[in-house]
């Protein structure tokens, strides 16, 4: 017979993916936030699970980043914990979790006022100035408030 020597070289990927960026973190997070998780390598998208207690939403992908967009705004002044689990293309798994807290309703409304009504901050000082000048002119025209016939000469 015939004999042949065959050599096969293959590389095994046993390195699990890492979460290299997660957003949001900390306190005072807006209630309309998108949750973003960036991985160190391509993920098997069908294996990825994202859970935020009491929050439903949809996920989309941008390269190695998954974006979880809640269907509704989050509650004010509430602590949320994000749980993530999934596998890379080689089947290596990753799990992580972190927490963040949303802002107080009053703080968010106050901080958003300039964005929602920028004209107010320009118009109000001008209107106030016009009002003061108008009052001064009206007062000056009226004089002391006495009629000319009552003034002694």
Number of C-alpha atoms within 10 A of each C-alpha: 3 3 5 6 4 5 5 4 4 5 5 6 11 10 11 15 21 15 16 12 12 17 17 20 13 12 15 18 21 20 20 14 16 15 18 18 18 20 18 14 16 15 24 15 15 8 13 17 13 21 15 17 11 7 15 13 14 10 15 12 13 9 11 15 20 20 18 20 18 18 11 12 13 20 17 18 16 15 16 17 13 18 15 17 14 20 20 22 15 15 16 15 19 17 15 13 13 14 15 17 21 23 20 17 15 10 12 16 12 10 11 12 12 12 9 10 10 11 10 12 11 10 10 11 11 11 11 11 11 12 12 11 12 12 12 12 12 11 12 11 10 11 10 8 9 9 9 7 7 7 7 5 4
